[in-house]
Amino acid sequence: MQRIIFRIPMSFALAVAGFSQVAAPTAALTWQQTEERFRANNLTLLAGVVTIAEARAQEISAFLRPNPDMTFGWDQLTPFTGNPYRPVSQSYLYWNFSYLHERQHKRELRLASAKNTTSIATAAQADLERNLMFNLRDAFVRVLQAKAIVALTKDSLDYYDRVLTINHDRFSAGGIARVDYQRLELQRLQYLSDLQTAQVNLRTAKIDLLQLLNDRTPVDRFDVTENFDYAEPSLNAEDLRTDAVNNRPDLKEAQQTLEKAKTDHQLAVANGSTDPTFGFDASHQPTPLNTYVGFNVSIPLRIFDKNQGEKLRTSLDVGHAQQLLDATQIAALHDVDSAAATLESTLILLRPYKEKYLQEADEIRSTIRYSYEHGAASLLDFLDAQNQYRATRLSYLNLVGAYFSAANQLNFAVGHEVIR
């Protein structure tokens, strides 16, 4: 009986230890680790890689030569005429070999068109990654921002609880009225509500990030880490515009589309040319002994050019692709200018916060609290100073989040990461 009683606490202790090990949070992911996991696990991105492989497979088919034709025959069988007992006496065997010769570099142009298709697929995959990376960074920043707000609300609640403890002692000693202490207690609900809202927002942001990563880790065990603060970027507007023109994958896709349109027009012109078919034939007739060989060339007569429509269509497609390229370039430069302006506007608002507003809010809160506890300030002054401090810190965190969002938008507009 004693052994049974001893085993129960031991089993309970082992179960609790095992549960704590299972529920322990995993190591927080940095931005670089998040990128690596995203590229390895995101199903949309992995499916796009298959598209490139399919396009490369088409290059093999495009460069194939025409297959030759070979014909075998047995002619002049006489089962109903002549000697019915020798129906094959006058028959003979023959065979024919022919090959279509493609002119005007049709095969090379088909290969060039297929390679252009592969280049378009590669650029489209890069642009898909650019769009998904924008969403990933946005979700990552939202998690960091939500974590910072949760930390702020916890700190504010802890600070307010310490104030409540002090004022409870003052109330017990008769230093403040009951109604003032009750108003302080009621104000705590606002801080508790802010904490619960921040925790819900953090959980939602983590769920969005996990979906992009195709990660089934429980939300409570998933976390990310990076420094959530801004640093003055060193950027040049003209360099950003040049980078966008050189690096945007959608621009490269538009350029490759234009090249493919030009190649397809050349192929349409080449397909309008005639291709001769060279033939060789031979036959052997045993009675009387007669063996011969022959050569022939078959040339289609181009009385009607049946490729005129395709020539016109591909010619128009070249102009269409050129217009799309110009429009994409204009949109890229507009995106860069707009993102840079948004970033600069956010920095203008952030700088005074870091230089003086945060410090001033902290000093005001400390001063008013000291004055209130010593009877030199009213309860309303204390509550107002506390709310101002919380609002100032929250505004700063929201501006930092806006800064990272603007930086993400600028990276998206340029086509590569210029601000981490």
Secondary structure, DSSP 8 states (H G I E B T S, - for coil): -HHHHHHHHHHHHHHHHHHHHHHS----B-HHHHHHHHHHH-HHHHHHHHHHHHHHHHHHHHT-----EEEEEEE---SSSS-TT-TTTT-EEEEEEEEE---TTHHHHHHHHHHHHHHHHHHHHHHHHHHHHHHHHHHHHHHHHHHHHHHHHHHHHHHHHHHHHHHHHHHHTTSS-HHHHHHHHHHHHHHHHHHHHHHHHHHHHHHHHHHHHT----GGG--B------------HHHHHHHHHHH-HHHHHHHHHHHHHHHHHHHHHHHTS---EEEEEEEEETTTTEEEEEEEEE----SS-TTHHHHHHHHHHHHHHHHHHHHHHHHHHHHHHHHHHHHHHHHHHHHHIIIIIHHHHHHHHHHHHHHHHTTSS-HHHHHHHHHHHHHHHHHHHHHHHHHHHHHHHHHHHHTS-S--
